[in-house]
Amino acid sequence: MILDRNAFGIWSSISKRAFKATFRRPDSSFTEDTIRDSLKEKNIGIYIHVPFCKSICPACPYVRSLWNKELADKYVQALEKEIRIYGEILGDLKLRVIDMHAGGGSPSLLGADSYAQILDCLGRYFSIDEANFGIEANPEDISKEKASELAGVGIKEISLGIQSFYENNLKVLGRRYDVGESFEAIRNARRSFDFVNIDMMYMLPGQKAEEWVKDLIMATEQDVDEITTYPLLLPDYVPMNKVLRKGTIVEQPSKNEFKRMFRSTFDILESRGYKSVELYGFSRVKEKYATVNLEMEGPLLGLGCISSGFMGSYEYQNTCSVKEYLRCLFEGKLPIAGIRNIDTKEHAIRWTVCRLFVCKGFEFKEFEQKFRTEFNEIIGRDGFGTVLKFLKFLGIIHSNENGIRLNERGLFIANSIVWSFVLNIPCRMVEEFIKTPWPLEVTIP
């Protein structure tokens, strides 16, 4: 089995049919008012993409560039310029940032001075006092000194890409660190940060469910607040997909093994004090690590090369070229490569899908607060409403006068829906936008 965009059968087909979007290069009609007028809410999230890595992992689906200190310094300057442009457009709206995080790439390659610059610039234009800033990190980057320095400039949360406590799995994934460095990074992070998450990955080539269980048990024995679990996704454009198809390395586990691993995740983590806060996130405290849900729900301001933003009534995609990203911003222009309009119905469906299949349920009053209308006024009269009725008939979800919840028997189906969407929408966007820095038009999936 290969977890590519066709791996989830009917759910892959539904993802391809249910969500079609065309991004077009901005023209003269795209103005500052387009950005301002689309924002209907005061609370926003901010995502910052740091594309640099010391090596290129064969399974990574994201846009990344080999680490270069001089280039990284220019990139931080460009980020400040991008923040200033948005700050000047949106500053008088008195927006309150509720969530901030940096992903990549390897955000942990940047030094504390770089993040001090970024946070200082953000603070000049946006209200960020109530938002915890989290960064993703590779274990080899988080020494005791580095952790202390990052925390000292205002970074409160960290997500360590542990992936596995087995050396052979790390080698298959092309990771530069070893298991000993993972343990050390967790200890260093715990000393300095308020909240520590670790990412763990399953469905690795040759992996068995029993080995995944042992990985999970070792994860629970660490002093971390949250454990996030992901299957290894392999869109067509990543090198490991091609290697697997050639038979050079052993296959990913079977579908039955996939189900066993998924069920084991809930059994092990919840029995050891980690409550399921999302389909793939398990926390032992009330809080959770900075989430990417705002990419679906909005509003989200995406900063950096390849970042996407969702401002309410439109969605945008920055250029995937680091060189073009820098050129644009040093010329005083936003680096947006593609935009598209989003109507209220699509926004409502995206919110509902995210809350139901990722967060496992929602209350109708939450929907009404978000969209200022009743759920049935938008969703109940749409084709998606019919889908929800069908899922209820199958016993996958249940609803009452208060809201809708995912049933226990629907967990693996929801898992299939979520990852088929990721492979067919965000990953397809990356696949298309990396072909050229400024495409005239991109249609997905």
C-alpha positions as CSV (number, residue, x, y, z in Angstrom):
1,M,0.0,0.0,0.0
2,I,1.1,3.5,-0.7
3,L,-0.7,6.4,1.0
4,D,-1.0,8.6,-2.1
5,R,-4.0,10.7,-3.3
6,N,-5.9,7.6,-4.4
7,A,-5.2,5.4,-1.4
8,F,-8.5,6.0,0.4
9,G,-10.9,4.6,-2.1
10,I,-14.3,6.2,-2.2
11,W,-13.2,9.0,0.2
12,S,-10.4,9.9,-2.2
13,S,-13.0,10.1,-5.0
14,I,-15.3,12.2,-2.9
15,S,-12.5,14.6,-2.0
16,K,-11.7,15.1,-5.7
17,R,-15.3,15.8,-6.6
18,A,-16.5,17.7,-3.6
19,F,-13.7,20.3,-3.6
20,K,-12.7,22.0,-6.8
21,A,-11.0,25.3,-6.8
22,T,-9.2,27.6,-9.3
23,F,-6.6,30.0,-8.2
24,R,-5.7,32.9,-10.6
25,R,-2.8,35.3,-10.6
26,P,-3.9,38.6,-9.0
27,D,-4.7,41.4,-11.5
28,S,-5.4,45.1,-11.1
29,S,-8.7,44.4,-9.5
30,F,-7.0,42.9,-6.5
31,T,-6.4,45.8,-4.1
32,E,-5.9,46.6,-0.4
33,D,-9.6,46.9,-0.1
34,T,-10.0,43.3,-1.3
35,I,-8.0,42.2,1.8
36,R,-9.7,44.6,4.2
37,D,-13.3,44.0,3.1
38,S,-13.0,40.2,3.3
39,L,-12.3,40.3,7.0
40,K,-15.5,40.1,9.0
41,E,-13.9,39.0,12.3
42,K,-11.5,40.6,14.8
43,N,-9.8,37.3,15.8
44,I,-7.2,36.0,13.4
45,G,-4.4,33.4,13.3
46,I,-0.9,33.9,11.9
47,Y,1.2,31.2,10.2
48,I,4.8,31.8,9.3
49,H,6.6,29.4,6.9
50,V,10.3,28.9,7.2
51,P,11.4,26.8,4.2
52,F,15.0,26.0,5.2
53,C,16.3,22.5,6.0
54,K,19.8,21.1,6.5
55,S,18.9,18.1,4.3
56,I,15.9,17.2,2.1
57,C,13.9,14.3,3.6
58,P,12.7,11.9,0.8
59,A,9.1,11.8,2.2
60,C,8.6,15.5,2.9
61,P,5.7,17.1,0.8
62,Y,6.5,20.7,1.8
63,V,8.4,23.4,0.0
64,R,11.9,23.6,1.4
65,S,15.4,24.9,0.5
66,L,18.8,23.9,1.8
67,W,20.0,26.0,4.7
68,N,22.0,29.0,3.9
69,K,22.6,31.6,6.7
70,E,23.0,34.6,4.4
71,L,19.8,33.6,2.6
72,A,17.9,33.0,5.8
73,D,18.9,36.5,7.1
74,K,17.4,38.0,3.9
75,Y,14.3,35.9,4.3
76,V,13.7,37.2,7.8
77,Q,14.1,40.8,6.5
78,A,11.5,39.9,3.8
79,L,9.1,38.5,6.4
80,E,9.3,41.8,8.2
81,K,8.5,43.6,5.0
82,E,5.5,41.3,4.4
83,I,4.3,41.9,8.0
84,R,4.6,45.7,7.5
85,I,2.6,45.6,4.3
86,Y,-0.3,43.7,6.0
87,G,0.1,45.8,9.1
88,E,-0.4,49.0,7.1
89,I,-3.4,47.6,5.3
90,L,-5.0,46.0,8.4
91,G,-3.5,47.9,11.4
92,D,-6.5,50.2,12.1
93,L,-8.9,47.2,12.2
94,K,-7.6,46.4,15.7
95,L,-7.3,42.7,15.0
96,R,-6.5,40.3,17.8
97,V,-4.2,37.4,17.1
98,I,-5.4,34.3,18.9
99,D,-2.9,31.8,17.4
100,M,0.6,32.0,16.0
101,H,3.0,29.3,14.9
102,A,5.9,28.8,12.5
103,G,6.2,25.7,10.4
104,G,8.5,24.5,7.6
105,G,11.0,23.4,6.6
106,S,12.8,23.6,9.9
107,P,11.9,26.8,11.8
108,S,14.3,25.7,14.6
109,L,17.2,26.6,12.3
110,L,16.5,30.3,12.8
111,G,18.1,31.9,15.9
112,A,16.5,33.6,18.8
113,D,17.5,37.0,17.4
114,S,15.5,36.3,14.2
115,Y,12.4,35.4,16.1
116,A,12.9,38.5,18.3
117,Q,12.8,40.6,15.1
118,I,9.7,38.8,13.8
119,L,7.8,39.1,17.1
120,D,8.7,42.7,17.5
121,C,7.5,43.5,14.0
122,L,4.2,41.6,14.5
123,G,3.7,43.4,17.8
124,R,3.9,46.8,16.2
125,Y,0.9,46.1,13.9
126,F,-1.2,43.5,15.6
127,S,-2.4,42.7,19.1
128,I,-0.4,39.5,19.9
129,D,-0.3,39.6,23.7
130,E,-2.9,36.9,24.1
131,A,-1.5,34.5,21.5
132,N,1.1,32.0,22.4
133,F,3.8,31.6,19.7
134,G,4.8,28.0,18.8
135,I,7.4,26.7,16.5
136,E,8.1,23.3,14.9
137,A,11.6,21.9,15.6
138,N,13.9,19.1,14.7
139,P,15.5,17.4,17.7
140,E,19.1,18.0,16.7
141,D,18.5,21.8,16.8
142,I,17.2,22.0,20.4
143,S,20.2,22.1,22.6
144,K,19.8,23.3,26.2
145,E,21.2,26.7,25.2
146,K,19.0,27.0,22.0
147,A,15.9,26.1,23.9
148,S,16.6,28.7,26.6
149,E,17.3,31.4,24.0
150,L,14.2,30.8,22.0
151,A,12.0,30.8,25.1
152,G,13.7,34.0,26.2
153,V,12.5,36.0,23.2
154,G,8.8,35.0,23.7
155,I,8.4,31.5,22.2
156,K,6.1,29.6,24.5
157,E,5.3,26.4,22.7
158,I,7.3,23.9,20.7
159,S,6.5,20.9,18.6
160,L,9.3,18.4,18.2
161,G,9.4,16.2,15.1
162,I,10.4,13.0,16.9
163,Q,8.5,10.7,14.5
164,S,9.9,7.4,16.0
165,F,12.1,6.1,18.8
166,Y,13.5,3.4,16.4
167,E,16.7,4.1,14.6
168,N,15.8,2.1,11.5
169,N,12.6,4.2,11.1
170,L,14.5,7.5,11.3
171,K,16.9,6.2,8.6
172,V,14.1,5.3,6.3
173,L,12.6,8.8,6.8
174,G,16.0,10.4,6.1
175,R,16.3,12.1,9.5
176,R,19.6,13.5,10.6
177,Y,19.2,12.9,14.3
178,D,19.3,9.7,16.4
179,V,17.0,8.5,19.2
180,G,19.4,9.8,21.9
181,E,19.1,13.3,20.5
182,S,15.3,13.0,20.5
183,F,15.4,12.1,24.3
184,E,17.8,15.0,24.9
185,A,15.7,17.5,22.9
186,I,12.5,16.6,24.9
187,R,14.4,17.2,28.2
188,N,15.8,20.5,26.9
189,A,12.3,21.6,25.6
190,R,10.7,20.7,28.9
191,R,13.1,23.0,30.9
192,S,12.3,26.0,28.8
193,F,8.9,26.0,27.1
194,D,5.4,26.2,28.6
195,F,4.0,23.6,26.3
196,V,5.7,20.7,24.5
197,N,4.2,18.6,21.7
198,I,5.9,15.7,20.0
199,D,4.9,14.4,16.5
200,M,4.9,10.6,16.0
201,M,4.5,9.0,12.6
202,Y,3.1,5.6,11.6
203,M,2.5,3.6,8.4
204,L,6.2,3.7,7.8
205,P,7.7,1.2,5.3
206,G,8.0,-2.2,6.9
207,Q,6.5,-1.1,10.2
208,K,4.2,-3.4,12.2
209,A,1.4,-2.4,14.5
210,E,3.3,-4.0,17.5
211,E,6.2,-1.7,16.8
212,W,3.9,1.3,16.6
213,V,2.4,0.4,20.0
214,K,5.9,0.3,21.5
215,D,6.6,3.8,19.9
216,L,3.5,5.1,21.5
217,I,4.3,3.7,24.9
218,M,7.7,5.3,24.8
219,A,6.1,8.6,23.8
220,T,3.8,8.5,26.8
221,E,6.8,7.9,29.1
222,Q,8.2,11.3,28.1
223,D,7.4,14.5,29.9
224,V,5.3,16.1,27.1
225,D,1.9,17.8,27.1
226,E,0.6,16.5,23.8
227,I,1.3,13.7,21.3
228,T,0.3,14.3,17.7
229,T,0.1,11.2,15.4
230,Y,0.2,11.2,11.6
231,P,0.3,8.5,9.0
232,L,3.2,8.8,6.4
233,L,1.5,10.5,3.4
234,L,3.3,10.1,0.1
235,P,1.9,12.3,-2.7
236,D,3.2,11.5,-6.2
237,Y,5.8,14.2,-6.3
238,V,7.9,13.1,-3.3
239,P,11.0,10.9,-3.9
240,M,9.9,8.1,-1.5
241,N,6.7,7.6,-3.6
242,K,8.8,6.8,-6.6
243,V,11.2,4.6,-4.7
244,L,8.3,2.5,-3.2
245,R,6.8,2.0,-6.7
246,K,10.1,0.7,-7.9
247,G,10.3,-1.7,-5.1
248,T,13.6,-0.4,-3.9
249,I,12.4,-0.3,-0.2
250,V,9.8,-2.4,1.5
251,E,6.1,-1.3,1.2
252,Q,4.0,0.7,3.6
253,P,1.8,-1.5,5.8
254,S,-1.5,-2.9,4.5
255,K,-4.9,-1.3,5.0
256,N,-5.7,-3.8,7.8
257,E,-2.5,-2.9,9.5
258,F,-3.4,0.7,9.1
259,K,-6.7,0.1,10.9
260,R,-4.9,-1.7,13.7
261,M,-2.4,1.1,14.1
262,F,-5.1,3.7,14.2
263,R,-7.2,1.9,16.8
264,S,-4.0,1.2,18.9
265,T,-3.3,4.9,18.9
266,F,-6.6,5.7,20.8
267,D,-6.2,2.6,23.0
268,I,-2.7,3.3,24.2
269,L,-2.7,7.1,24.5
270,E,-6.1,7.4,26.2
271,S,-5.3,4.6,28.6
272,R,-2.2,6.5,29.6
273,G,-3.7,9.8,30.4
274,Y,-3.7,11.5,26.9
275,K,-7.2,12.6,26.0
276,S,-8.1,12.8,22.3
277,V,-8.6,16.5,21.6
278,E,-8.6,16.0,17.8
279,L,-8.6,13.0,15.5
280,Y,-4.9,12.9,15.6
281,G,-4.0,15.0,18.7
282,F,-3.9,13.7,22.3
283,S,-3.3,16.0,25.2
284,R,-2.8,15.5,29.0
285,V,-3.7,19.1,29.8
286,K,-6.6,21.4,28.8
287,E,-4.6,23.3,26.3
288,K,-3.3,22.1,22.9
289,Y,-0.5,23.0,20.6
290,A,-1.0,25.7,18.0
291,T,-3.4,24.3,15.4
292,V,-3.5,24.4,11.7
293,N,-7.3,24.2,11.7
294,L,-7.5,27.9,10.8
295,E,-6.4,27.0,7.3
296,M,-9.8,25.4,6.9
297,E,-11.8,27.7,9.2
298,G,-10.2,31.1,8.9
299,P,-9.3,33.8,9.2
300,L,-5.6,33.0,8.8
301,L,-2.8,35.4,7.7
302,G,-0.2,33.3,6.0
303,L,3.3,34.7,5.9
304,G,6.4,33.5,4.1
305,C,7.2,31.5,0.9
306,I,4.5,29.0,0.0
307,S,2.2,30.1,2.9
308,S,-1.5,30.2,2.2
309,G,-4.0,32.5,3.8
310,F,-7.7,32.4,4.3
311,M,-9.1,35.8,5.1
312,G,-12.8,35.2,5.0
313,S,-14.1,35.7,1.5
314,Y,-10.9,34.9,-0.3
315,E,-8.0,32.5,-0.1
316,Y,-4.5,33.2,-1.4
317,Q,-1.3,31.3,-2.1
318,N,2.2,32.9,-1.9
319,T,4.8,32.0,-4.4
320,C,6.7,28.8,-3.8
321,S,10.0,30.3,-5.0
322,V,12.3,31.6,-2.2
323,K,14.1,33.8,-4.8
324,E,10.9,35.3,-6.1
325,Y,9.5,35.7,-2.6
326,L,12.5,37.8,-1.7
327,R,12.5,39.8,-4.9
328,C,8.8,40.7,-4.6
329,L,9.1,41.9,-1.0
330,F,12.3,43.9,-1.5
331,E,10.3,45.7,-4.3
332,G,7.5,46.4,-1.8
333,K,5.0,44.0,-3.3
334,L,3.0,41.1,-1.7
335,P,4.3,37.7,-3.0
336,I,0.8,36.3,-3.8
337,A,0.9,33.9,-6.7
338,G,-2.8,32.9,-6.7
339,I,-6.1,34.0,-5.3
340,R,-9.7,32.8,-5.4
341,N,-13.0,34.0,-3.9
342,I,-14.9,31.9,-1.3
343,D,-18.6,32.3,-0.7
344,T,-20.4,31.9,2.6
345,K,-21.6,28.4,1.8
346,E,-18.2,27.0,1.0
347,H,-16.8,28.7,4.2
348,A,-19.5,27.1,6.2
349,I,-18.9,23.7,4.7
350,R,-15.1,23.9,5.4
351,W,-15.8,24.9,9.0
352,T,-18.2,22.1,9.5
353,V,-15.9,19.5,7.9
354,C,-13.0,20.6,10.1
355,R,-15.1,20.7,13.3
356,L,-16.8,17.4,12.7
357,F,-14.0,15.2,11.2
358,V,-10.9,16.8,12.9
359,C,-12.3,18.1,16.2
360,K,-14.9,15.3,16.3
361,G,-18.0,17.5,16.8
362,F,-19.5,20.9,17.3
363,E,-22.4,22.8,18.8
364,F,-24.9,24.6,16.6
365,K,-24.5,27.7,18.7
366,E,-20.8,27.8,17.6
367,F,-21.9,27.7,14.0
368,E,-24.4,30.5,14.6
369,Q,-21.8,32.7,16.3
370,K,-19.4,32.2,13.4
371,F,-21.9,32.7,10.5
372,R,-24.7,34.6,12.2
373,T,-27.3,32.3,10.8
374,E,-28.8,28.9,11.7
375,F,-27.0,25.7,10.6
376,N,-29.9,24.5,8.5
377,E,-30.2,27.8,6.6
378,I,-26.8,27.1,5.0
379,I,-25.9,23.4,5.4
380,G,-29.3,21.8,5.6
381,R,-30.3,23.0,2.2
382,D,-27.1,22.0,0.5
383,G,-25.9,18.8,-1.0
384,F,-23.5,18.5,1.9
385,G,-26.5,18.4,4.2
386,T,-27.6,15.3,2.4
387,V,-24.2,13.7,2.9
388,L,-24.5,14.4,6.7
389,K,-27.9,12.7,6.7
390,F,-26.4,9.7,5.0
391,L,-23.5,9.5,7.5
392,K,-26.1,9.7,10.3
393,F,-28.1,6.8,8.8
394,L,-24.9,4.7,8.7
395,G,-24.2,5.5,12.4
396,I,-21.0,7.4,11.7
397,I,-22.3,10.6,13.3
398,H,-25.2,11.5,15.6
399,S,-27.0,14.7,16.1
400,N,-29.5,16.3,18.4
401,E,-30.9,19.8,19.0
402,N,-27.5,21.0,20.3
403,G,-25.1,19.8,17.7
404,I,-23.4,17.0,15.8
405,R,-20.8,14.5,17.0
406,L,-18.6,11.8,15.4
407,N,-19.4,8.3,16.7
408,E,-16.8,5.8,17.8
409,R,-17.4,3.7,14.7
410,G,-16.9,6.7,12.5
411,L,-13.3,7.5,13.7
412,F,-11.4,5.5,11.0
413,I,-13.7,6.8,8.3
414,A,-13.1,10.4,9.5
415,N,-9.4,9.6,9.5
416,S,-9.7,8.5,5.8
417,I,-11.7,11.7,5.0
418,V,-9.1,14.0,6.6
419,W,-6.0,12.5,5.0
420,S,-7.6,12.0,1.5
421,F,-8.5,15.8,1.7
422,V,-4.9,16.7,2.7
423,L,-3.5,14.6,-0.2
424,N,-5.9,15.9,-2.8
425,I,-6.1,19.6,-1.8
426,P,-3.1,21.1,0.1
427,C,-0.6,18.6,-1.3
428,R,-2.0,19.1,-4.8
429,M,-1.6,22.9,-4.3
430,V,2.0,22.5,-3.5
431,E,2.5,20.1,-6.5
432,E,1.1,22.6,-8.9
433,F,2.5,25.8,-7.4
434,I,6.1,24.5,-7.4
435,K,6.0,24.1,-11.2
436,T,6.5,27.8,-11.8
437,P,6.7,30.8,-9.4
438,W,3.8,32.8,-11.0
439,P,1.3,30.5,-12.7
440,L,-1.5,32.1,-14.7
441,E,-4.0,29.6,-13.3
442,V,-4.0,26.6,-11.0
443,T,-7.0,24.2,-10.7
444,I,-7.2,21.6,-8.0
445,P,-7.6,18.8,-7.4
